[in-house]
Amino acid sequence: QMELEALRSIYEGDLCFKELSPVSFQYRIGESGDPKAFLIEVSWPETYPQTAPVISMDAFFNNTISSAIKQSILEKLMVEVEANLGTAMTYTLFEYAKDNKEVFMENQPVNTVASVSTSIATRTPDVPASKKKEKKEQLSKTQKRKLADKTDNKGELPRGWNWVDVIK
């Protein structure tokens, strides 16, 4: 099909675009870390483009978006579908969604943003810890030598290495 080839060439290398099957496509509108990003899925029935494609927002990616907003996005997309019936419109729909992302998501409750930022906040503290760990494992040459001196080169500590020196 012509439209399939066109979509493949237009979105080649576009990480937002995913071909689920030759008649079913996903497009992510917005960056993956963006709390207002959403994913639309367009599937072609056999009679497409004479009949409307099936547009879905059921992807797990959209689970933080309120159903009212999903509904309003789908309604806006369907208006676009009506206007383009009979023509290859998948690209048009994806681009329309991209151009109108802010409008589509303007009523998205901000509490999802809060939950995203808190999860980022809880993730950050353990970053320095892992950095510290890395440093510990990288011994300097003198440290390595000291270790080698303590052990008898077979990696075994000499007898009495940890005895307390009473003379001091």
Order of alpha helices (4+ residues) and beta strands (2+ residues): alpha-beta-beta-beta-beta-alpha-alpha-alpha-alpha-alpha-alpha
